[in-house]
Amino acid sequence: MKNYEAAIQDYLKVIEINPDFLEAYLNLIFARINIGDYKEAIFTADNLIKIDSQYGDAYIARAIAKKALGDIEGSEKDLKTAKALIEKYKS
């Protein structure tokens, strides 16, 4: 079993040192999802999207958390946004 609580603390430290390290935010979101802290995962995803609104993985992560909370419409919207961003940068 993984120690997500310790990972969360580590990612928070990394973000404090380097607030532009997008992957740290993404890993923090998934760690929070893994412990069932979906509201904090969404909050973190919102912050990541404010930093880089073109980061498709942030929308996917937020969609997972939204779905877990029963926000199917919000989840589907985020997945559509992620798909559009991925297709945009694929071509």
N, C-alpha and C positions, 0 to 999 in steps of 0.2 A: 504494500500500500504506500502511496506517495504522500509526502508531507506537504500538502498544499498550503497550509497555514504558514509554514516557514518560507515556502516559495513566494507567497504573497508579500511577506515582509521584505524579502530580497528584492522583488520587482519594485516595490515602493521606494526602496533605497536607491535603486538604479535610476528610477524616474526622477527622484529628487536631485541626483547628481547630473543627469542628462535628460532634461524634460523633452527633448526631441527624439529620443530613442523609441521609435514606433513599435518595434518588436517587443519591447518590455511591456508596453501597454497591452498589446495583443496577448502576450503570455499571462499577464495579470488578469485579463478578462477571462481567459479559459481556466485559470486556477480558481477564480471565483465561481465560475459555472460548475466546476467539479465539486465544490463544497456546497453547492446549492444556493449561493448568495447571488441570485439573479438580479436583484435591484442594483447592487453595487457593480455587477458586471455591466449592466446597461449604463450606469453612471460613468464608468470608466470608458466604455465604448463611445458615449456621447463626447467625452473629453478628447478622445483620440480623433474622432471625426471633426471636431473643431480645429485640431492641429492640422489634419490632412483629410479634407473631404473627398479626396480621390482614392483613398486607401480601401479598396474593396473588401479586404479581409475583416476590417472593422465592422462593416455592415453585416457580414456573415456571422461574426461572433455575436453581434447585438441581436440578430434574428434568432439565434439559438436561445439566448436568454429570454427574449420576448415570448417565444413559443412556449418555453418552460413555464412562464407566468400566465399563459393562456391568451396572450395578445397575438392571435393568429394573423389578423389584418396587418398589424405593425410588422410582424415577422415577414410576411409575404412582401410587403413594401420594401423592406431592407434587402431581401433576397433579389428583388427586381433591380434595385439600385446596384447591388454588387455585381449582378450579371451584366448590366449595362457598362459598368466601369471595366470589368474584365474584358469584355468584347472590345471596348474602346482602345484598351492598351494592347490587346492581342494583335490588332491589325496594324 
